[in-house]
């Protein structure tokens, strides 16, 4: 077909177990874009979940970075973040961790408060969208 092109789709799984339980991908790359599902600061086993806002934020962003790297992207390619947080989020701790990763790139950011998550220990989850130029 004239003018048509093939866009490749690649997917990455995660380590939380929710991906296989619910049937979704941690991250999906389509062409020059990556979409990352809501990611918490959850370690491999829920009992190891860090309760602190700063550490949960930092770990969630690290997990996002791992998914991006698997798809040949990086944190600097992120153009939008959506943070879902429940009451108890320490905004100062969130901002501190966030700035460690995004002080220069400054992606669009939305913060939405929610009533809860599947695990009561989870304070926040972060979704990301990345684009390579």
Backbone as XML, in Angstrom:
<?xml version="1.0"?>
<chain id="A" units="angstrom">
  <residue number="1" name="UNK">
    <atom name="N" x="0.824" y="-1.172" z="0.000"/>
    <atom name="CA" x="0.000" y="0.000" z="0.000"/>
    <atom name="C" x="0.873" y="1.242" z="0.000"/>
  </residue>
  <residue number="2" name="UNK">
    <atom name="N" x="0.598" y="2.151" z="-0.839"/>
    <atom name="CA" x="1.366" y="3.382" z="-0.943"/>
    <atom name="C" x="1.121" y="4.270" z="0.280"/>
  </residue>
  <residue number="3" name="UNK">
    <atom name="N" x="2.213" y="4.770" z="0.862"/>
    <atom name="CA" x="2.098" y="5.664" z="2.004"/>
    <atom name="C" x="1.881" y="4.968" z="3.334"/>
  </residue>
  <residue number="4" name="UNK">
    <atom name="N" x="1.756" y="3.647" z="3.331"/>
    <atom name="CA" x="1.556" y="2.966" z="4.607"/>
    <atom name="C" x="2.899" y="2.567" z="5.196"/>
  </residue>
  <residue number="5" name="UNK">
    <atom name="N" x="2.913" y="2.409" z="6.491"/>
    <atom name="CA" x="4.130" y="1.967" z="7.153"/>
    <atom name="C" x="3.762" y="1.011" z="8.275"/>
  </residue>
  <residue number="6" name="UNK">
    <atom name="N" x="4.701" y="0.200" z="8.621"/>
    <atom name="CA" x="4.481" y="-0.769" z="9.687"/>
    <atom name="C" x="4.957" y="-0.160" z="10.998"/>
  </residue>
  <residue number="7" name="UNK">
    <atom name="N" x="4.111" y="-0.193" z="12.010"/>
    <atom name="CA" x="4.489" y="0.276" z="13.337"/>
    <atom name="C" x="4.616" y="-0.954" z="14.227"/>
  </residue>
  <residue number="8" name="UNK">
    <atom name="N" x="5.806" y="-1.141" z="14.764"/>
    <atom name="CA" x="6.055" y="-2.291" z="15.616"/>
    <atom name="C" x="5.527" y="-2.044" z="17.020"/>
  </residue>
  <residue number="9" name="UNK">
    <atom name="N" x="5.065" y="-3.103" z="17.641"/>
    <atom name="CA" x="4.557" y="-3.032" z="19.006"/>
    <atom name="C" x="5.360" y="-4.004" z="19.853"/>
  </residue>
  <residue number="10" name="UNK">
    <atom name="N" x="5.908" y="-3.509" z="20.962"/>
    <atom name="CA" x="6.651" y="-4.353" z="21.902"/>
    <atom name="C" x="6.083" y="-4.146" z="23.291"/>
  </residue>
  <residue number="11" name="UNK">
    <atom name="N" x="6.121" y="-5.201" z="24.088"/>
    <atom name="CA" x="5.564" y="-5.139" z="25.435"/>
    <atom name="C" x="6.597" y="-5.622" z="26.444"/>
  </residue>
  <residue number="12" name="UNK">
    <atom name="N" x="6.482" y="-5.093" z="27.664"/>
    <atom name="CA" x="7.358" y="-5.492" z="28.764"/>
    <atom name="C" x="6.480" y="-5.854" z="29.950"/>
  </residue>
  <residue number="13" name="UNK">
    <atom name="N" x="6.794" y="-6.973" z="30.596"/>
    <atom name="CA" x="6.091" y="-7.360" z="31.806"/>
    <atom name="C" x="6.794" y="-6.793" z="33.022"/>
  </residue>
  <residue number="14" name="UNK">
    <atom name="N" x="6.210" y="-6.994" z="34.170"/>
    <atom name="CA" x="6.792" y="-6.493" z="35.414"/>
    <atom name="C" x="6.984" y="-7.604" z="36.416"/>
  </residue>
  <residue number="15" name="UNK">
    <atom name="N" x="7.264" y="-7.224" z="37.640"/>
    <atom name="CA" x="7.557" y="-8.213" z="38.676"/>
    <atom name="C" x="6.502" y="-8.256" z="39.775"/>
  </residue>
  <residue number="16" name="UNK">
    <atom name="N" x="5.464" y="-7.443" z="39.677"/>
    <atom name="CA" x="4.510" y="-7.363" z="40.786"/>
    <atom name="C" x="3.545" y="-8.538" z="40.833"/>
  </residue>
  <residue number="17" name="UNK">
    <atom name="N" x="3.345" y="-9.235" z="39.746"/>
    <atom name="CA" x="2.372" y="-10.321" z="39.714"/>
    <atom name="C" x="1.006" y="-9.863" z="39.225"/>
  </residue>
  <residue number="18" name="UNK">
    <atom name="N" x="0.706" y="-8.574" z="39.372"/>
    <atom name="CA" x="-0.580" y="-8.060" z="38.897"/>
    <atom name="C" x="-0.704" y="-8.161" z="37.381"/>
  </residue>
  <residue number="19" name="UNK">
    <atom name="N" x="0.429" y="-8.037" z="36.668"/>
    <atom name="CA" x="0.378" y="-8.100" z="35.209"/>
    <atom name="C" x="-0.213" y="-9.421" z="34.733"/>
  </residue>
  <residue number="20" name="UNK">
    <atom name="N" x="0.292" y="-10.524" z="35.287"/>
    <atom name="CA" x="-0.226" y="-11.826" z="34.859"/>
    <atom name="C" x="-1.620" y="-12.084" z="35.426"/>
  </residue>
  <residue number="21" name="UNK">
    <atom name="N" x="-1.869" y="-11.615" z="36.634"/>
    <atom name="CA" x="-3.177" y="-11.832" z="37.253"/>
    <atom name="C" x="-4.295" y="-11.129" z="36.482"/>
  </residue>
  <residue number="22" name="UNK">
    <atom name="N" x="-4.049" y="-9.891" z="36.073"/>
    <atom name="CA" x="-5.073" y="-9.115" z="35.376"/>
    <atom name="C" x="-4.952" y="-9.172" z="33.856"/>
  </residue>
  <residue number="23" name="UNK">
    <atom name="N" x="-3.768" y="-9.561" z="33.349"/>
    <atom name="CA" x="-3.566" y="-9.663" z="31.906"/>
    <atom name="C" x="-3.250" y="-8.345" z="31.235"/>
  </residue>
  <residue number="24" name="UNK">
    <atom name="N" x="-2.229" y="-7.654" z="31.735"/>
    <atom name="CA" x="-1.799" y="-6.411" z="31.097"/>
    <atom name="C" x="-0.285" y="-6.333" z="31.084"/>
  </residue>
  <residue number="25" name="UNK">
    <atom name="N" x="0.247" y="-5.370" z="30.347"/>
    <atom name="CA" x="1.694" y="-5.167" z="30.250"/>
    <atom name="C" x="2.119" y="-4.011" z="31.141"/>
  </residue>
  <residue number="26" name="UNK">
    <atom name="N" x="3.293" y="-4.103" z="31.704"/>
    <atom name="CA" x="3.868" y="-2.986" z="32.463"/>
    <atom name="C" x="4.089" y="-1.802" z="31.532"/>
  </residue>
  <residue number="27" name="UNK">
    <atom name="N" x="4.597" y="-2.086" z="30.325"/>
    <atom name="CA" x="4.866" y="-1.024" z="29.352"/>
    <atom name="C" x="4.630" y="-1.545" z="27.946"/>
  </residue>
  <residue number="28" name="UNK">
    <atom name="N" x="4.159" y="-0.657" z="27.085"/>
    <atom name="CA" x="3.927" y="-0.992" z="25.683"/>
    <atom name="C" x="4.577" y="0.089" z="24.829"/>
  </residue>
  <residue number="29" name="UNK">
    <atom name="N" x="5.393" y="-0.357" z="23.874"/>
    <atom name="CA" x="5.997" y="0.574" z="22.921"/>
    <atom name="C" x="5.307" y="0.405" z="21.579"/>
  </residue>
  <residue number="30" name="UNK">
    <atom name="N" x="4.867" y="1.517" z="21.023"/>
    <atom name="CA" x="4.295" y="1.549" z="19.688"/>
    <atom name="C" x="5.027" y="2.656" z="18.939"/>
  </residue>
  <residue number="31" name="UNK">
    <atom name="N" x="5.851" y="2.252" z="17.971"/>
    <atom name="CA" x="6.635" y="3.240" z="17.230"/>
    <atom name="C" x="7.584" y="3.999" z="18.143"/>
  </residue>
  <residue number="32" name="UNK">
    <atom name="N" x="7.456" y="5.315" z="18.153"/>
    <atom name="CA" x="8.358" y="6.140" z="18.957"/>
    <atom name="C" x="7.740" y="6.555" z="20.292"/>
  </residue>
  <residue number="33" name="UNK">
    <atom name="N" x="6.697" y="5.822" z="20.725"/>
    <atom name="CA" x="6.021" y="6.139" z="21.986"/>
    <atom name="C" x="6.009" y="4.927" z="22.915"/>
  </residue>
  <residue number="34" name="UNK">
    <atom name="N" x="6.079" y="5.213" z="24.221"/>
    <atom name="CA" x="5.946" y="4.171" z="25.238"/>
    <atom name="C" x="4.885" y="4.613" z="26.237"/>
  </residue>
  <residue number="35" name="UNK">
    <atom name="N" x="4.033" y="3.672" z="26.608"/>
    <atom name="CA" x="2.982" y="3.905" z="27.589"/>
    <atom name="C" x="3.225" y="2.956" z="28.757"/>
  </residue>
  <residue number="36" name="UNK">
    <atom name="N" x="3.336" y="3.507" z="29.954"/>
    <atom name="CA" x="3.638" y="2.695" z="31.128"/>
    <atom name="C" x="2.445" y="2.708" z="32.073"/>
  </residue>
  <residue number="37" name="UNK">
    <atom name="N" x="2.009" y="1.507" z="32.461"/>
    <atom name="CA" x="0.876" y="1.352" z="33.367"/>
    <atom name="C" x="1.211" y="1.921" z="34.743"/>
  </residue>
  <residue number="38" name="UNK">
    <atom name="N" x="0.174" y="2.178" z="35.519"/>
    <atom name="CA" x="0.356" y="2.680" z="36.880"/>
    <atom name="C" x="1.339" y="1.773" z="37.623"/>
  </residue>
  <residue number="39" name="UNK">
    <atom name="N" x="2.366" y="2.386" z="38.167"/>
    <atom name="CA" x="3.475" y="1.668" z="38.794"/>
    <atom name="C" x="3.649" y="2.166" z="40.219"/>
  </residue>
  <residue number="40" name="UNK">
    <atom name="N" x="3.661" y="1.246" z="41.157"/>
    <atom name="CA" x="3.834" y="1.624" z="42.566"/>
    <atom name="C" x="5.280" y="1.410" z="42.997"/>
  </residue>
  <residue number="41" name="UNK">
    <atom name="N" x="5.560" y="1.750" z="44.222"/>
    <atom name="CA" x="6.873" y="1.498" z="44.801"/>
    <atom name="C" x="6.947" y="0.112" z="45.411"/>
  </residue>
  <residue number="42" name="UNK">
    <atom name="N" x="6.135" y="-0.783" z="44.906"/>
    <atom name="CA" x="6.043" y="-2.145" z="45.418"/>
    <atom name="C" x="7.262" y="-2.960" z="45.018"/>
  </residue>
  <residue number="43" name="UNK">
    <atom name="N" x="7.894" y="-3.554" z="45.998"/>
    <atom name="CA" x="8.990" y="-4.472" z="45.706"/>
    <atom name="C" x="8.395" y="-5.805" z="45.278"/>
  </residue>
  <residue number="44" name="UNK">
    <atom name="N" x="9.254" y="-6.754" z="44.956"/>
    <atom name="CA" x="8.762" y="-8.016" z="44.407"/>
    <atom name="C" x="7.739" y="-8.683" z="45.326"/>
  </residue>
  <residue number="45" name="UNK">
    <atom name="N" x="7.924" y="-8.578" z="46.622"/>
    <atom name="CA" x="6.977" y="-9.175" z="47.558"/>
    <atom name="C" x="6.312" y="-8.048" z="48.333"/>
  </residue>
  <residue number="46" name="UNK">
    <atom name="N" x="5.000" y="-8.080" z="48.398"/>
    <atom name="CA" x="4.252" y="-6.990" z="48.999"/>
    <atom name="C" x="4.672" y="-6.701" z="50.433"/>
  </residue>
  <residue number="47" name="UNK">
    <atom name="N" x="5.109" y="-7.696" z="51.173"/>
    <atom name="CA" x="5.519" y="-7.461" z="52.555"/>
    <atom name="C" x="6.745" y="-6.558" z="52.639"/>
  </residue>
  <residue number="48" name="UNK">
    <atom name="N" x="7.467" y="-6.410" z="51.517"/>
    <atom name="CA" x="8.648" y="-5.547" z="51.491"/>
    <atom name="C" x="8.318" y="-4.122" z="51.070"/>
  </residue>
  <residue number="49" name="UNK">
    <atom name="N" x="7.037" y="-3.806" z="50.896"/>
    <atom name="CA" x="6.656" y="-2.480" z="50.443"/>
    <atom name="C" x="7.130" y="-1.426" z="51.432"/>
  </residue>
  <residue number="50" name="UNK">
    <atom name="N" x="7.789" y="-0.419" z="50.911"/>
    <atom name="CA" x="8.273" y="0.680" z="51.734"/>
    <atom name="C" x="7.100" y="1.612" z="52.011"/>
  </residue>
  <residue number="51" name="UNK">
    <atom name="N" x="6.923" y="2.015" z="53.242"/>
    <atom name="CA" x="5.766" y="2.813" z="53.611"/>
    <atom name="C" x="5.964" y="4.308" z="53.409"/>
  </residue>
  <residue number="52" name="UNK">
    <atom name="N" x="7.174" y="4.759" z="53.275"/>
    <atom name="CA" x="7.538" y="6.164" z="53.187"/>
    <atom name="C" x="7.249" y="6.738" z="51.793"/>
  </residue>
  <residue number="53" name="UNK">
    <atom name="N" x="6.660" y="7.935" z="51.720"/>
    <atom name="CA" x="6.341" y="8.568" z="50.431"/>
    <atom name="C" x="7.577" y="8.756" z="49.569"/>
  </residue>
  <residue number="54" name="UNK">
    <atom name="N" x="8.654" y="9.253" z="50.151"/>
    <atom name="CA" x="9.887" y="9.499" z="49.403"/>
    <atom name="C" x="10.385" y="8.214" z="48.756"/>
  </residue>
  <residue number="55" name="UNK">
    <atom name="N" x="10.484" y="7.138" z="49.530"/>
    <atom name="CA" x="11.016" y="5.877" z="49.007"/>
    <atom name="C" x="10.064" y="5.224" z="48.007"/>
  </residue>
  <residue number="56" name="UNK">
    <atom name="N" x="8.759" y="5.307" z="48.253"/>
    <atom name="CA" x="7.812" y="4.746" z="47.283"/>
    <atom name="C" x="7.885" y="5.494" z="45.956"/>
  </residue>
  <residue number="57" name="UNK">
    <atom name="N" x="8.010" y="6.811" z="46.015"/>
    <atom name="CA" x="8.124" y="7.605" z="44.787"/>
    <atom name="C" x="9.387" y="7.237" z="44.032"/>
  </residue>
  <residue number="58" name="UNK">
    <atom name="N" x="10.487" y="7.194" z="44.751"/>
    <atom name="CA" x="11.779" y="6.881" z="44.138"/>
    <atom name="C" x="11.752" y="5.492" z="43.494"/>
  </residue>
  <residue number="59" name="UNK">
    <atom name="N" x="11.235" y="4.514" z="44.210"/>
    <atom name="CA" x="11.187" y="3.147" z="43.690"/>
    <atom name="C" x="10.239" y="3.036" z="42.494"/>
  </residue>
  <residue number="60" name="UNK">
    <atom name="N" x="9.119" y="3.717" z="42.534"/>
    <atom name="CA" x="8.199" y="3.677" z="41.389"/>
    <atom name="C" x="8.875" y="4.240" z="40.139"/>
  </residue>
  <residue number="61" name="UNK">
    <atom name="N" x="9.591" y="5.343" z="40.289"/>
    <atom name="CA" x="10.284" y="5.939" z="39.141"/>
    <atom name="C" x="11.407" y="5.024" z="38.659"/>
  </residue>
  <residue number="62" name="UNK">
    <atom name="N" x="12.091" y="4.358" z="39.574"/>
    <atom name="CA" x="13.132" y="3.404" z="39.174"/>
    <atom name="C" x="12.523" y="2.247" z="38.388"/>
  </residue>
  <residue number="63" name="UNK">
    <atom name="N" x="11.364" y="1.766" z="38.809"/>
    <atom name="CA" x="10.694" y="0.679" z="38.090"/>
    <atom name="C" x="10.243" y="1.143" z="36.705"/>
  </residue>
  <residue number="64" name="UNK">
    <atom name="N" x="9.786" y="2.379" z="36.611"/>
    <atom name="CA" x="9.423" y="2.948" z="35.310"/>
    <atom name="C" x="10.654" y="3.006" z="34.419"/>
  </residue>
  <residue number="65" name="UNK">
    <atom name="N" x="11.771" y="3.431" z="34.982"/>
    <atom name="CA" x="13.019" y="3.515" z="34.216"/>
    <atom name="C" x="13.462" y="2.139" z="33.710"/>
  </residue>
  <residue number="66" name="UNK">
    <atom name="N" x="13.304" y="1.106" z="34.532"/>
    <atom name="CA" x="13.651" y="-0.253" z="34.109"/>
    <atom name="C" x="12.818" y="-0.667" z="32.891"/>
  </residue>
  <residue number="67" name="UNK">
    <atom name="N" x="11.530" y="-0.371" z="32.921"/>
    <atom name="CA" x="10.661" y="-0.707" z="31.787"/>
    <atom name="C" x="11.054" y="0.092" z="30.551"/>
  </residue>
  <residue number="68" name="UNK">
    <atom name="N" x="11.368" y="1.369" z="30.738"/>
    <atom name="CA" x="11.797" y="2.202" z="29.613"/>
    <atom name="C" x="13.076" y="1.665" z="28.986"/>
  </residue>
  <residue number="69" name="UNK">
    <atom name="N" x="14.044" y="1.305" z="29.818"/>
    <atom name="CA" x="15.320" y="0.784" z="29.306"/>
    <atom name="C" x="15.114" y="-0.488" z="28.493"/>
  </residue>
  <residue number="70" name="UNK">
    <atom name="N" x="14.196" y="-1.341" z="28.948"/>
    <atom name="CA" x="13.915" y="-2.581" z="28.216"/>
    <atom name="C" x="13.363" y="-2.292" z="26.820"/>
  </residue>
  <residue number="71" name="UNK">
    <atom name="N" x="12.822" y="-1.093" z="26.634"/>
    <atom name="CA" x="12.261" y="-0.698" z="25.341"/>
    <atom name="C" x="13.111" y="0.364" z="24.651"/>
  </residue>
  <residue number="72" name="UNK">
    <atom name="N" x="14.364" y="0.489" z="25.106"/>
    <atom name="CA" x="15.344" y="1.409" z="24.515"/>
    <atom name="C" x="14.945" y="2.879" z="24.653"/>
  </residue>
  <residue number="73" name="UNK">
    <atom name="N" x="14.349" y="3.225" z="25.777"/>
    <atom name="CA" x="13.985" y="4.591" z="26.135"/>
    <atom name="C" x="14.636" y="4.915" z="27.474"/>
  </residue>
  <residue number="74" name="UNK">
    <atom name="N" x="14.491" y="6.155" z="27.909"/>
    <atom name="CA" x="15.007" y="6.567" z="29.206"/>
    <atom name="C" x="14.089" y="7.587" z="29.849"/>
  </residue>
  <residue number="75" name="UNK">
    <atom name="N" x="14.404" y="7.965" z="31.079"/>
    <atom name="CA" x="13.576" y="8.924" z="31.803"/>
    <atom name="C" x="13.484" y="10.265" z="31.085"/>
  </residue>
  <residue number="76" name="UNK">
    <atom name="N" x="14.523" y="10.656" z="30.376"/>
    <atom name="CA" x="14.499" y="11.933" z="29.651"/>
    <atom name="C" x="13.505" y="11.933" z="28.497"/>
  </residue>
  <residue number="77" name="UNK">
    <atom name="N" x="13.032" y="10.752" z="28.095"/>
    <atom name="CA" x="12.047" y="10.655" z="27.019"/>
    <atom name="C" x="10.612" y="10.815" z="27.531"/>
  </residue>
  <residue number="78" name="UNK">
    <atom name="N" x="10.431" y="10.837" z="28.849"/>
    <atom name="CA" x="9.088" y="10.977" z="29.420"/>
    <atom name="C" x="8.560" y="12.378" z="29.151"/>
  </residue>
  <residue number="79" name="UNK">
    <atom name="N" x="7.335" y="12.433" z="28.629"/>
    <atom name="CA" x="6.696" y="13.721" z="28.357"/>
    <atom name="C" x="5.510" y="13.985" z="29.283"/>
  </residue>
  <residue number="80" name="UNK">
    <atom name="N" x="4.999" y="12.934" z="29.928"/>
    <atom name="CA" x="3.845" y="13.109" z="30.811"/>
    <atom name="C" x="3.851" y="12.063" z="31.911"/>
  </residue>
  <residue number="81" name="UNK">
    <atom name="N" x="3.536" y="12.507" z="33.123"/>
    <atom name="CA" x="3.364" y="11.617" z="34.267"/>
    <atom name="C" x="2.006" y="11.890" z="34.899"/>
  </residue>
  <residue number="82" name="UNK">
    <atom name="N" x="1.347" y="10.810" z="35.324"/>
    <atom name="CA" x="0.124" y="10.931" z="36.110"/>
    <atom name="C" x="0.384" y="10.219" z="37.424"/>
  </residue>
  <residue number="83" name="UNK">
    <atom name="N" x="0.207" y="10.932" z="38.499"/>
    <atom name="CA" x="0.431" y="10.359" z="39.821"/>
    <atom name="C" x="-0.922" y="10.216" z="40.504"/>
  </residue>
  <residue number="84" name="UNK">
    <atom name="N" x="-1.219" y="9.002" z="40.918"/>
    <atom name="CA" x="-2.431" y="8.727" z="41.677"/>
    <atom name="C" x="-1.992" y="8.503" z="43.113"/>
  </residue>
  <residue number="85" name="UNK">
    <atom name="N" x="-2.515" y="9.314" z="44.032"/>
    <atom name="CA" x="-2.062" y="9.257" z="45.422"/>
    <atom name="C" x="-3.256" y="9.229" z="46.359"/>
  </residue>
  <residue number="86" name="UNK">
    <atom name="N" x="-3.071" y="8.559" z="47.493"/>
    <atom name="CA" x="-4.127" y="8.587" z="48.494"/>
    <atom name="C" x="-3.726" y="9.538" z="49.617"/>
  </residue>
  <residue number="87" name="UNK">
    <atom name="N" x="-4.694" y="9.875" z="50.432"/>
    <atom name="CA" x="-4.407" y="10.728" z="51.579"/>
    <atom name="C" x="-3.302" y="10.069" z="52.392"/>
  </residue>
  <residue number="88" name="UNK">
    <atom name="N" x="-2.388" y="10.864" z="52.880"/>
    <atom name="CA" x="-1.228" y="10.320" z="53.572"/>
    <atom name="C" x="0.037" y="10.559" z="52.780"/>
  </residue>
  <residue number="89" name="UNK">
    <atom name="N" x="-0.125" y="10.927" z="51.506"/>
    <atom name="CA" x="1.032" y="11.289" z="50.698"/>
    <atom name="C" x="1.648" y="12.551" z="51.290"/>
  </residue>
  <residue number="90" name="UNK">
    <atom name="N" x="2.940" y="12.507" z="51.566"/>
    <atom name="CA" x="3.660" y="13.695" z="52.023"/>
    <atom name="C" x="4.152" y="14.419" z="50.774"/>
  </residue>
  <residue number="91" name="UNK">
    <atom name="N" x="3.510" y="15.528" z="50.453"/>
    <atom name="CA" x="3.818" y="16.242" z="49.216"/>
    <atom name="C" x="5.274" y="16.687" z="49.159"/>
  </residue>
  <residue number="92" name="UNK">
    <atom name="N" x="5.841" y="17.111" z="50.273"/>
    <atom name="CA" x="7.249" y="17.528" z="50.285"/>
    <atom name="C" x="8.175" y="16.367" z="49.950"/>
  </residue>
  <residue number="93" name="UNK">
    <atom name="N" x="7.886" y="15.179" z="50.499"/>
    <atom name="CA" x="8.707" y="14.003" z="50.195"/>
    <atom name="C" x="8.550" y="13.583" z="48.738"/>
  </residue>
  <residue number="94" name="UNK">
    <atom name="N" x="7.325" y="13.684" z="48.220"/>
    <atom name="CA" x="7.101" y="13.371" z="46.809"/>
    <atom name="C" x="7.918" y="14.310" z="45.928"/>
  </residue>
  <residue number="95" name="UNK">
    <atom name="N" x="7.828" y="15.607" z="46.194"/>
    <atom name="CA" x="8.552" y="16.599" z="45.381"/>
    <atom name="C" x="10.059" y="16.371" z="45.436"/>
  </residue>
  <residue number="96" name="UNK">
    <atom name="N" x="10.567" y="16.019" z="46.601"/>
    <atom name="CA" x="12.011" y="15.771" z="46.745"/>
    <atom name="C" x="12.457" y="14.627" z="45.837"/>
  </residue>
  <residue number="97" name="UNK">
    <atom name="N" x="11.739" y="13.500" z="45.893"/>
    <atom name="CA" x="12.098" y="12.343" z="45.064"/>
    <atom name="C" x="11.893" y="12.655" z="43.585"/>
  </residue>
  <residue number="98" name="UNK">
    <atom name="N" x="10.797" y="13.307" z="43.257"/>
    <atom name="CA" x="10.481" y="13.651" z="41.867"/>
    <atom name="C" x="11.588" y="14.500" z="41.253"/>
  </residue>
  <residue number="99" name="UNK">
    <atom name="N" x="12.038" y="15.499" z="41.976"/>
    <atom name="CA" x="13.066" y="16.409" z="41.458"/>
    <atom name="C" x="14.408" y="15.714" z="41.240"/>
  </residue>
  <residue number="100" name="UNK">
    <atom name="N" x="14.674" y="14.650" z="41.969"/>
    <atom name="CA" x="15.923" y="13.904" z="41.764"/>
    <atom name="C" x="15.989" y="13.322" z="40.348"/>
  </residue>
  <residue number="101" name="UNK">
    <atom name="N" x="14.843" y="13.047" z="39.764"/>
    <atom name="CA" x="14.792" y="12.427" z="38.443"/>
    <atom name="C" x="14.410" y="13.406" z="37.330"/>
  </residue>
  <residue number="102" name="UNK">
    <atom name="N" x="13.591" y="14.408" z="37.641"/>
    <atom name="CA" x="12.997" y="15.236" z="36.592"/>
    <atom name="C" x="13.248" y="16.737" z="36.736"/>
  </residue>
  <residue number="103" name="UNK">
    <atom name="N" x="14.249" y="17.132" z="37.486"/>
    <atom name="CA" x="14.522" y="18.562" z="37.688"/>
    <atom name="C" x="14.801" y="19.279" z="36.378"/>
  </residue>
  <residue number="104" name="UNK">
    <atom name="N" x="15.459" y="18.597" z="35.440"/>
    <atom name="CA" x="15.816" y="19.236" z="34.171"/>
    <atom name="C" x="14.787" y="18.997" z="33.063"/>
  </residue>
  <residue number="105" name="UNK">
    <atom name="N" x="14.273" y="17.769" z="32.957"/>
    <atom name="CA" x="13.386" y="17.449" z="31.828"/>
    <atom name="C" x="11.964" y="17.977" z="32.014"/>
  </residue>
  <residue number="106" name="UNK">
    <atom name="N" x="11.495" y="18.076" z="33.232"/>
    <atom name="CA" x="10.198" y="18.668" z="33.578"/>
    <atom name="C" x="9.036" y="18.215" z="32.691"/>
  </residue>
  <residue number="107" name="UNK">
    <atom name="N" x="8.676" y="16.924" z="32.746"/>
    <atom name="CA" x="7.522" y="16.470" z="31.964"/>
    <atom name="C" x="6.224" y="17.058" z="32.524"/>
  </residue>
  <residue number="108" name="UNK">
    <atom name="N" x="5.173" y="17.021" z="31.723"/>
    <atom name="CA" x="3.852" y="17.416" z="32.212"/>
    <atom name="C" x="3.494" y="16.489" z="33.374"/>
  </residue>
  <residue number="109" name="UNK">
    <atom name="N" x="2.852" y="17.033" z="34.396"/>
    <atom name="CA" x="2.577" y="16.264" z="35.612"/>
    <atom name="C" x="1.159" y="16.525" z="36.084"/>
  </residue>
  <residue number="110" name="UNK">
    <atom name="N" x="0.447" y="15.443" z="36.376"/>
    <atom name="CA" x="-0.883" y="15.537" z="36.961"/>
    <atom name="C" x="-0.879" y="14.736" z="38.252"/>
  </residue>
  <residue number="111" name="UNK">
    <atom name="N" x="-1.425" y="15.305" z="39.319"/>
    <atom name="CA" x="-1.537" y="14.623" z="40.607"/>
    <atom name="C" x="-3.016" y="14.492" z="40.932"/>
  </residue>
  <residue number="112" name="UNK">
    <atom name="N" x="-3.472" y="13.251" z="41.080"/>
    <atom name="CA" x="-4.874" y="12.962" z="41.351"/>
    <atom name="C" x="-4.965" y="12.191" z="42.660"/>
  </residue>
  <residue number="113" name="UNK">
    <atom name="N" x="-5.813" y="12.650" z="43.569"/>
    <atom name="CA" x="-6.019" y="11.913" z="44.815"/>
    <atom name="C" x="-7.119" y="10.876" z="44.622"/>
  </residue>
  <residue number="114" name="UNK">
    <atom name="N" x="-6.861" y="9.667" z="45.147"/>
    <atom name="CA" x="-7.794" y="8.548" z="45.037"/>
    <atom name="C" x="-8.103" y="8.018" z="46.433"/>
  </residue>
  <residue number="115" name="UNK">
    <atom name="N" x="-9.126" y="7.172" z="46.526"/>
    <atom name="CA" x="-9.505" y="6.644" z="47.837"/>
    <atom name="C" x="-8.653" y="5.470" z="48.282"/>
  </residue>
  <residue number="116" name="UNK">
    <atom name="N" x="-8.008" y="4.766" z="47.355"/>
    <atom name="CA" x="-7.179" y="3.639" z="47.765"/>
    <atom name="C" x="-6.626" y="2.855" z="46.594"/>
  </residue>
  <residue number="117" name="UNK">
    <atom name="N" x="-5.883" y="1.793" z="46.938"/>
    <atom name="CA" x="-5.230" y="0.910" z="45.971"/>
    <atom name="C" x="-5.473" y="-0.537" z="46.399"/>
  </residue>
  <residue number="118" name="UNK">
    <atom name="N" x="-5.154" y="-1.511" z="45.533"/>
    <atom name="CA" x="-5.326" y="-2.915" z="45.923"/>
    <atom name="C" x="-4.592" y="-3.269" z="47.221"/>
  </residue>
  <residue number="119" name="UNK">
    <atom name="N" x="-3.428" y="-2.666" z="47.444"/>
    <atom name="CA" x="-2.707" y="-2.877" z="48.699"/>
    <atom name="C" x="-2.854" y="-1.633" z="49.565"/>
  </residue>
  <residue number="120" name="UNK">
    <atom name="N" x="-3.245" y="-1.824" z="50.807"/>
    <atom name="CA" x="-3.382" y="-0.694" z="51.733"/>
    <atom name="C" x="-2.061" y="0.008" z="51.987"/>
  </residue>
  <residue number="121" name="UNK">
    <atom name="N" x="-0.949" y="-0.675" z="51.742"/>
    <atom name="CA" x="0.376" y="-0.104" z="51.990"/>
    <atom name="C" x="0.816" y="0.859" z="50.892"/>
  </residue>
  <residue number="122" name="UNK">
    <atom name="N" x="0.161" y="0.788" z="49.743"/>
    <atom name="CA" x="0.538" y="1.642" z="48.620"/>
    <atom name="C" x="0.061" y="3.068" z="48.863"/>
  </residue>
  <residue number="123" name="UNK">
    <atom name="N" x="0.974" y="4.025" z="48.716"/>
    <atom name="CA" x="0.651" y="5.441" z="48.871"/>
    <atom name="C" x="0.382" y="6.084" z="47.518"/>
  </residue>
  <residue number="124" name="UNK">
    <atom name="N" x="1.112" y="5.622" z="46.484"/>
    <atom name="CA" x="0.952" y="6.239" z="45.168"/>
    <atom name="C" x="1.273" y="5.259" z="44.060"/>
  </residue>
  <residue number="125" name="UNK">
    <atom name="N" x="0.762" y="5.565" z="42.884"/>
    <atom name="CA" x="1.107" y="4.865" z="41.653"/>
    <atom name="C" x="1.351" y="5.924" z="40.591"/>
  </residue>
  <residue number="126" name="UNK">
    <atom name="N" x="2.297" y="5.645" z="39.684"/>
    <atom name="CA" x="2.663" y="6.614" z="38.658"/>
    <atom name="C" x="2.524" y="5.982" z="37.275"/>
  </residue>
  <residue number="127" name="UNK">
    <atom name="N" x="1.816" y="6.662" z="36.382"/>
    <atom name="CA" x="1.748" y="6.299" z="34.967"/>
    <atom name="C" x="2.679" y="7.221" z="34.199"/>
  </residue>
  <residue number="128" name="UNK">
    <atom name="N" x="3.237" y="6.727" z="33.105"/>
    <atom name="CA" x="4.148" y="7.553" z="32.309"/>
    <atom name="C" x="3.906" y="7.346" z="30.821"/>
  </residue>
  <residue number="129" name="UNK">
    <atom name="N" x="4.169" y="8.405" z="30.076"/>
    <atom name="CA" x="4.163" y="8.351" z="28.618"/>
    <atom name="C" x="5.475" y="8.950" z="28.145"/>
  </residue>
  <residue number="130" name="UNK">
    <atom name="N" x="6.119" y="8.264" z="27.215"/>
    <atom name="CA" x="7.412" y="8.728" z="26.705"/>
    <atom name="C" x="7.372" y="8.775" z="25.184"/>
  </residue>
  <residue number="131" name="UNK">
    <atom name="N" x="8.107" y="9.724" z="24.630"/>
    <atom name="CA" x="8.191" y="9.890" z="23.181"/>
    <atom name="C" x="9.642" y="10.146" z="22.815"/>
  </residue>
  <residue number="132" name="UNK">
    <atom name="N" x="10.116" y="9.442" z="21.783"/>
    <atom name="CA" x="11.463" y="9.698" z="21.248"/>
    <atom name="C" x="11.330" y="10.533" z="19.997"/>
  </residue>
  <residue number="133" name="UNK">
    <atom name="N" x="12.158" y="11.536" z="19.908"/>
    <atom name="CA" x="12.133" y="12.390" z="18.711"/>
    <atom name="C" x="12.971" y="11.778" z="17.622"/>
  </residue>
</chain>
